[in-house]
Amino acid sequence: MVSASHSDARQAPHAFPRAIALSLAIATSFGLSGCRFLAEEAAQAQRPARPEGDRAVAVETAIARRQTLDDLRSYSGTTQPARLVSLRAQTEGRLLSLEIDAGDAVNRSQVLGQIDDRLLAAELRQARAELAVRESEVAEAEAEVSEVEAEEERDRLDLQQFADDAERLAALAEEGAVSEQEAERARTAQLTAARTVDAAERRVQTLQRAVEAARQRVEAQAAAIAQTQQQQVFAVLESPISGTVMERLMQPGDLARPGEAIATIGDFAEVKVAVQVSELDLGRIRVGQSAGVTVDAFPDREYRGIVDRIAPAADATARLVPVEVRVPNSDRLLVSGLLARVQFESGGAPQIAIPEGALQVGGEGYESAVFAIEGTGEAATARAREVVVGDRRKGLVQIRSGLRVDEAIVVRSSQPLEDGQTVRLSILSEVRER
């Protein structure tokens, strides 16, 4: 009969007849596989004989465990530092010192070397002297503008006086108190004063433009000084990141030019592994997915990585897509250039799975069945168990209901089994871990 541990089995009134039918179906199925068990019977024959009348049947068992069936295959790649930067010269000069070598640990902003900046210091002194000249020109131009503006103000006052005189004499000329010639001379003086004021205004505007140009020259010179000062700062070589020196490319005495690499520095707080993934597996890989990483240098250790980047394009010939996995490396054991194997993990939750060979074709009213082992030692019996199956892959089948984790089930027997049959476990059987 179906074990009481199977909580979701249907409790119909005809459960006992169904259990008998289930046992007969399973017994027939196991009878077909009995010939494969001859070798096991030979092994069992070497054991001490049991008392006459013992009907225990020799069986091989497996343990029901939780696992996934859709693991992706392993891909190989090479370890690299998570960040790799070049220390480059940003000014020209002879390399005076470089206090690092391959393998040295460095910190961000740590001084690593010095480029000769004597020429820059000379240029800076010259630029500062030129700035002083430019500033003097601005001061002189501003003083000249002030003088011309004062003259313009005096000319305006004269113009106002000539205008008042011309108006007064024009009125007197109409009354006959003064001659027309005198009134005309007053108007001429007014016009002359007006032209003088206009000329003064234009001169002021010209001088103001000269002052603005002088000020722009001062600003340009100040910018040139700031650039030279920055080049002096660049002459001191500082580490752009915290990490490990990968390679030193220059020696003291070499001429460094802007843009030339002096050393390379890698950040090994994390390493990355780039692998080429088949387009057939790409649909089951996503950014943020977990991955197991092993390296030949440390075969007994598995690192846990995360998919960090998936390339947007596959190789047109091989149909492989670059995938980058980032791996924490807090102990700094992983270095660059190691052969790494990446096993992407399935996103699905593990389920109970058993060898597909243990599954028996069911009868009317149920899908499939297995024989589960109850009891231990000489009290071990095989109980027919109705199960509901799921996916099948790689010789395994998922069990959705009917079995518990770590239950032992029969995968082969020396003869057909019946429900409640006494069994003895072969030497090839898996047993529960205690």
C-alpha positions as CSV (number, residue, x, y, z in Angstrom):
1,M,0.0,0.0,0.0
2,V,1.1,3.6,-0.5
3,S,3.1,4.9,2.5
4,A,1.4,7.2,5.0
5,S,4.3,9.7,4.6
6,H,3.0,10.6,1.2
7,S,0.9,13.5,2.4
8,D,-0.6,14.6,-0.9
9,A,-1.7,11.0,-2.1
10,R,-5.3,10.7,-2.7
11,Q,-7.2,9.0,0.2
12,A,-9.9,7.3,-2.0
13,P,-11.9,4.3,-0.7
14,H,-10.1,2.1,-3.4
15,A,-6.6,3.0,-2.2
16,F,-5.8,-0.6,-1.2
17,P,-6.7,-2.0,-4.7
18,R,-4.7,0.8,-6.3
19,A,-1.7,-0.1,-4.1
20,I,-1.9,-3.7,-5.3
21,A,-2.1,-2.6,-8.9
22,L,0.9,-0.3,-8.3
23,S,2.9,-3.1,-6.8
24,L,2.1,-5.5,-9.7
25,A,3.1,-2.8,-12.3
26,I,6.3,-2.0,-10.6
27,A,7.1,-5.7,-10.0
28,T,6.7,-6.3,-13.8
29,S,9.0,-3.4,-14.6
30,F,11.7,-4.5,-12.2
31,G,11.5,-8.0,-13.6
32,L,12.7,-6.7,-16.9
33,S,15.8,-5.2,-15.2
34,G,16.6,-8.3,-13.2
35,C,19.1,-9.6,-15.7
36,R,21.2,-6.5,-15.2
37,F,21.6,-7.4,-11.6
38,L,23.5,-10.7,-11.9
39,A,26.8,-9.1,-11.1
40,E,25.3,-7.7,-7.9
41,E,23.9,-11.1,-6.9
42,A,27.4,-12.5,-7.3
43,A,28.7,-9.8,-4.9
44,Q,25.9,-10.6,-2.5
45,A,26.7,-14.3,-2.7
46,Q,30.0,-13.6,-1.0
47,R,28.3,-12.4,2.1
48,P,27.4,-14.8,4.9
49,A,24.3,-16.9,4.1
50,R,21.0,-15.9,5.6
51,P,18.7,-18.3,7.4
52,E,16.6,-20.5,5.1
53,G,13.3,-18.9,4.3
54,D,14.6,-15.3,4.2
55,R,13.0,-13.8,1.1
56,A,15.0,-10.5,1.2
57,V,15.7,-9.3,-2.3
58,A,19.0,-7.6,-3.1
59,V,18.5,-4.0,-4.2
60,E,20.7,-1.0,-5.2
61,T,19.5,2.3,-3.8
62,A,20.0,6.0,-4.5
63,I,19.2,9.0,-2.3
64,A,16.7,11.7,-3.4
65,R,18.4,15.1,-3.3
66,R,17.6,18.6,-4.2
67,Q,19.4,19.8,-7.3
68,T,18.8,21.6,-10.6
69,L,18.8,19.9,-14.0
70,D,19.7,22.9,-16.2
71,D,23.3,23.7,-15.1
72,L,25.2,25.3,-17.9
73,R,28.5,23.9,-19.1
74,S,31.8,25.2,-17.9
75,Y,33.7,28.0,-19.8
76,S,37.4,28.8,-19.6
77,G,38.9,32.3,-19.4
78,T,41.8,34.2,-17.9
79,T,41.9,36.3,-14.7
80,Q,42.5,40.0,-15.0
81,P,42.5,42.8,-12.4
82,A,39.1,44.5,-12.1
83,R,40.8,47.8,-13.1
84,L,44.0,48.2,-15.0
85,V,45.4,51.8,-15.5
86,S,48.5,53.2,-17.0
87,L,50.7,55.8,-15.2
88,R,51.5,58.2,-18.0
89,A,53.6,61.3,-18.3
90,Q,51.7,64.5,-18.7
91,T,54.7,66.7,-19.2
92,E,58.0,66.4,-21.0
93,G,61.2,65.9,-19.1
94,R,63.9,63.4,-18.0
95,L,62.7,60.9,-15.4
96,L,64.7,61.7,-12.3
97,S,63.3,58.9,-10.0
98,L,60.8,56.0,-10.1
99,E,60.6,54.3,-6.7
100,I,58.4,51.3,-7.7
101,D,58.8,47.9,-9.3
102,A,56.5,45.1,-10.4
103,G,54.6,43.5,-7.5
104,D,54.8,46.6,-5.3
105,A,51.6,47.6,-3.5
106,V,50.7,51.3,-3.9
107,N,48.0,53.6,-2.6
108,R,46.0,56.2,-4.4
109,S,47.9,59.6,-4.7
110,Q,51.1,58.0,-3.4
111,V,54.2,59.7,-4.9
112,L,55.9,57.2,-7.2
113,G,58.5,59.3,-9.0
114,Q,59.7,62.7,-10.3
115,I,60.2,64.2,-13.7
116,D,62.8,66.9,-14.1
117,D,61.0,70.3,-14.0
118,R,63.9,72.7,-14.1
119,L,62.9,74.0,-17.6
120,L,59.4,74.4,-16.3
121,A,60.6,76.5,-13.4
122,A,62.5,78.8,-15.8
123,E,59.5,79.1,-18.0
124,L,57.4,80.0,-14.9
125,R,59.8,82.8,-13.8
126,Q,59.8,84.2,-17.3
127,A,56.0,84.0,-17.5
128,R,55.6,85.8,-14.2
129,A,57.9,88.6,-15.4
130,E,55.8,88.9,-18.6
131,L,52.7,89.1,-16.4
132,A,54.1,92.0,-14.5
133,V,54.8,93.9,-17.7
134,R,51.2,93.2,-18.9
135,E,49.8,94.4,-15.6
136,S,51.9,97.6,-15.9
137,E,50.4,98.3,-19.4
138,V,46.9,98.0,-18.0
139,A,47.7,100.5,-15.2
140,E,49.2,103.0,-17.7
141,A,46.2,102.6,-20.0
142,E,43.8,103.1,-17.1
143,A,45.6,106.3,-16.0
144,E,45.5,107.7,-19.5
145,V,41.7,107.0,-19.7
146,S,41.3,108.9,-16.4
147,E,43.1,111.9,-17.8
148,V,41.1,112.0,-21.0
149,E,37.9,111.6,-19.1
150,A,38.8,114.6,-17.0
151,E,39.5,116.7,-20.1
152,E,36.2,115.6,-21.5
153,E,34.5,116.8,-18.4
154,R,36.1,120.2,-18.7
155,D,35.2,120.4,-22.4
156,R,31.6,119.7,-21.5
157,L,31.6,122.5,-19.0
158,D,33.0,124.9,-21.6
159,L,30.4,123.7,-24.1
160,Q,27.6,124.5,-21.6
161,Q,29.1,128.0,-21.0
162,F,29.3,128.7,-24.8
163,A,25.8,127.5,-25.3
164,D,24.5,129.8,-22.6
165,D,26.4,132.8,-24.1
166,A,25.1,132.0,-27.6
167,E,21.5,131.9,-26.4
168,R,21.9,135.2,-24.5
169,L,23.6,137.1,-27.3
170,A,21.0,135.8,-29.8
171,A,18.3,137.3,-27.7
172,L,20.1,140.6,-27.4
173,A,20.8,140.7,-31.1
174,E,17.0,140.4,-31.7
175,E,16.5,143.4,-29.4
176,G,19.3,145.3,-31.2
177,A,21.4,145.5,-28.0
178,V,24.3,143.7,-29.7
179,S,25.3,143.2,-33.3
180,E,24.5,140.1,-35.3
181,Q,28.2,139.5,-35.8
182,E,28.8,139.1,-32.1
183,A,25.8,136.7,-31.7
184,E,27.2,134.7,-34.7
185,R,30.7,134.5,-33.1
186,A,29.0,133.0,-29.9
187,R,27.2,130.4,-32.0
188,T,30.5,129.5,-33.7
189,A,32.3,129.1,-30.3
190,Q,29.4,126.8,-29.2
191,L,29.8,124.6,-32.2
192,T,33.6,124.4,-31.8
193,A,33.2,123.4,-28.1
194,A,30.7,120.7,-29.2
195,R,33.1,119.2,-31.7
196,T,35.8,119.2,-29.0
197,V,33.5,117.2,-26.6
198,D,32.8,114.7,-29.4
199,A,36.5,114.2,-30.0
200,A,37.1,113.7,-26.3
201,E,34.4,111.0,-26.1
202,R,35.9,109.1,-29.0
203,R,39.3,109.3,-27.5
204,V,38.0,107.9,-24.2
205,Q,36.3,105.0,-26.0
206,T,39.5,104.2,-27.9
207,L,41.5,104.2,-24.7
208,Q,38.9,102.1,-22.9
209,R,39.2,99.5,-25.7
210,A,43.0,99.6,-25.2
211,V,42.6,99.0,-21.5
212,E,40.3,96.0,-22.2
213,A,42.9,94.5,-24.6
214,A,45.6,95.0,-22.0
215,R,43.5,93.2,-19.4
216,Q,42.9,90.3,-21.8
217,R,46.7,90.0,-22.3
218,V,47.1,89.9,-18.5
219,E,44.5,87.1,-18.3
220,A,46.2,85.1,-21.1
221,Q,49.5,85.5,-19.3
222,A,48.0,84.4,-16.1
223,A,46.5,81.3,-17.8
224,A,49.9,80.5,-19.2
225,I,51.4,80.7,-15.7
226,A,48.7,78.4,-14.4
227,Q,49.4,75.9,-17.1
228,T,53.1,75.9,-16.4
229,Q,52.3,75.5,-12.7
230,Q,50.1,72.5,-13.5
231,Q,52.9,71.0,-15.6
232,Q,55.1,71.3,-12.6
233,V,52.5,69.4,-10.5
234,F,52.4,66.7,-13.2
235,A,56.1,66.4,-12.9
236,V,55.4,64.7,-9.6
237,L,54.2,61.2,-10.5
238,E,51.3,60.0,-8.2
239,S,49.4,56.7,-8.3
240,P,45.9,57.1,-9.8
241,I,44.5,54.1,-7.9
242,S,45.3,51.8,-5.0
243,G,46.6,48.5,-6.3
244,T,49.6,46.5,-7.4
245,V,52.3,47.6,-9.9
246,M,52.0,45.2,-12.9
247,E,54.9,46.5,-14.9
248,R,57.5,49.3,-14.9
249,L,58.0,50.5,-18.5
250,M,60.7,53.3,-17.9
251,Q,63.9,53.7,-15.9
252,P,65.3,56.8,-14.3
253,G,67.2,58.8,-16.9
254,D,64.7,58.0,-19.7
255,L,63.1,60.9,-21.5
256,A,59.3,61.0,-20.7
257,R,57.0,62.6,-23.2
258,P,53.3,63.5,-22.7
259,G,51.1,60.4,-23.1
260,E,53.9,57.8,-22.8
261,A,53.3,55.0,-20.3
262,I,55.7,54.8,-17.3
263,A,54.1,51.9,-15.4
264,T,50.8,49.9,-15.2
265,I,48.9,49.4,-12.0
266,G,46.1,46.8,-11.4
267,D,43.4,46.8,-8.7
268,F,43.1,43.2,-7.4
269,A,40.4,43.9,-4.8
270,E,38.4,42.1,-7.5
271,V,39.3,40.2,-10.6
272,K,37.4,39.7,-13.7
273,V,37.2,36.7,-16.0
274,A,36.1,37.2,-19.6
275,V,34.7,34.0,-21.2
276,Q,33.2,33.3,-24.7
277,V,29.7,31.9,-24.2
278,S,27.8,29.9,-26.8
279,E,24.7,31.6,-28.2
280,L,22.8,28.5,-27.1
281,D,23.5,29.3,-23.4
282,L,23.1,33.1,-23.7
283,G,19.4,33.0,-23.0
284,R,20.0,31.6,-19.5
285,I,22.6,34.1,-18.5
286,R,21.8,37.5,-17.1
287,V,23.7,40.4,-15.5
288,G,23.8,39.8,-11.7
289,Q,23.6,36.1,-12.0
290,S,25.9,34.0,-9.7
291,A,28.7,31.9,-11.1
292,G,31.2,29.5,-9.7
293,V,34.8,30.1,-10.5
294,T,37.7,27.7,-10.1
295,V,41.4,28.2,-11.0
296,D,44.1,25.5,-11.5
297,A,46.4,27.4,-9.0
298,F,43.9,26.7,-6.2
299,P,42.1,23.5,-7.2
300,D,40.5,22.9,-3.8
301,R,38.8,26.3,-3.6
302,E,35.8,27.6,-5.5
303,Y,35.2,31.4,-5.8
304,R,31.8,32.9,-6.1
305,G,31.4,35.5,-8.9
306,I,28.7,37.7,-10.4
307,V,28.0,38.3,-14.1
308,D,29.0,41.9,-14.5
309,R,28.7,42.6,-18.2
310,I,27.3,40.8,-21.3
311,A,28.6,42.1,-24.7
312,P,25.9,43.4,-27.0
313,A,27.3,41.6,-30.1
314,A,28.4,38.0,-30.8
315,D,31.3,37.0,-32.9
316,A,29.9,36.6,-36.4
317,T,31.9,33.5,-37.2
318,A,32.1,31.5,-34.0
319,R,28.7,32.8,-32.6
320,L,30.2,33.3,-29.2
321,V,29.3,36.2,-26.9
322,P,31.9,37.8,-24.5
323,V,30.6,37.6,-20.9
324,E,32.6,39.2,-18.0
325,V,32.4,37.7,-14.5
326,R,33.6,39.8,-11.5
327,V,35.1,37.8,-8.6
328,P,35.9,39.2,-5.1
329,N,39.6,38.7,-4.2
330,S,39.9,40.1,-0.7
331,D,42.8,37.8,0.2
332,R,44.6,38.9,-3.0
333,L,45.5,35.3,-3.9
334,L,44.2,35.6,-7.5
335,V,46.7,37.3,-9.8
336,S,46.5,38.2,-13.5
337,G,46.8,35.6,-16.2
338,L,45.5,32.5,-14.3
339,L,43.4,29.9,-16.2
340,A,39.9,30.1,-14.7
341,R,36.8,28.0,-15.3
342,V,33.4,29.6,-14.9
343,Q,30.3,27.5,-14.2
344,F,27.1,29.7,-14.5
345,E,24.4,28.7,-12.0
346,S,20.8,28.2,-12.9
347,G,18.3,30.8,-11.7
348,G,15.8,28.1,-10.8
349,A,15.2,26.7,-7.3
350,P,16.6,23.2,-6.7
351,Q,14.0,20.4,-6.5
352,I,14.1,16.8,-5.5
353,A,15.7,14.7,-8.2
354,I,16.3,10.9,-8.6
355,P,17.9,8.7,-11.3
356,E,15.5,8.3,-14.1
357,G,16.1,4.5,-14.0
358,A,14.3,4.3,-10.6
359,L,11.1,5.6,-12.1
360,Q,8.4,3.0,-12.9
361,V,5.5,3.4,-15.3
362,G,2.3,4.0,-13.3
363,G,-1.1,2.5,-13.6
364,E,-4.6,3.9,-13.9
365,G,-5.2,7.0,-11.8
366,Y,-1.5,7.9,-11.1
367,E,1.5,9.1,-13.2
368,S,4.5,7.2,-12.0
369,A,5.9,5.3,-9.0
370,V,9.0,4.3,-7.2
371,F,10.0,1.9,-4.4
372,A,11.1,3.8,-1.3
373,I,13.1,2.0,1.4
374,E,11.6,2.0,4.9
375,G,13.5,0.7,7.9
376,T,17.1,-0.3,8.2
377,G,19.2,-3.4,8.3
378,E,17.3,-6.7,8.2
379,A,14.0,-4.7,8.8
380,A,14.4,-2.8,5.6
381,T,11.4,-3.0,3.3
382,A,10.5,-1.7,-0.2
383,R,7.3,0.4,-0.2
384,A,5.5,1.3,-3.4
385,R,5.2,5.1,-3.6
386,E,3.2,7.1,-6.1
387,V,5.0,10.2,-7.3
388,V,4.4,13.2,-9.6
389,V,7.3,13.9,-11.9
390,G,8.6,17.0,-13.5
391,D,11.5,17.8,-16.0
392,R,13.9,15.1,-17.1
393,R,17.5,15.8,-18.1
394,K,20.9,14.3,-17.9
395,G,19.6,10.9,-16.6
396,L,17.7,12.5,-13.7
397,V,14.0,13.3,-13.2
398,Q,12.5,15.9,-10.9
399,I,10.0,14.7,-8.3
400,R,7.3,17.3,-7.6
401,S,5.5,15.3,-4.9
402,G,5.6,11.8,-3.3
403,L,9.2,11.8,-2.0
404,R,11.1,13.6,0.7
405,V,14.7,14.8,0.6
406,D,17.2,12.1,1.7
407,E,14.8,9.2,1.2
408,A,16.4,6.1,-0.3
409,I,14.7,4.7,-3.4
410,V,15.4,1.5,-5.4
411,V,17.1,1.9,-8.7
412,R,17.8,-1.8,-9.4
413,S,16.8,-5.2,-7.9
414,S,17.7,-8.8,-8.4
415,Q,14.1,-9.8,-8.9
416,P,10.7,-8.2,-9.2
417,L,9.6,-6.4,-6.0
418,E,6.3,-6.3,-4.2
419,D,4.9,-3.7,-1.9
420,G,6.3,-4.4,1.6
421,Q,9.0,-6.7,0.2
422,T,11.9,-7.3,2.6
423,V,15.1,-6.1,1.0
424,R,18.8,-6.0,1.6
425,L,21.0,-3.2,0.3
426,S,23.8,-4.0,-2.1
427,I,27.4,-2.8,-1.6
428,L,26.7,-0.3,-4.4
429,S,23.8,1.4,-2.6
430,E,23.9,5.0,-1.5
431,V,23.0,5.5,2.1
432,R,21.7,8.4,4.1
433,E,24.3,10.7,5.7
434,R,23.9,10.6,9.4
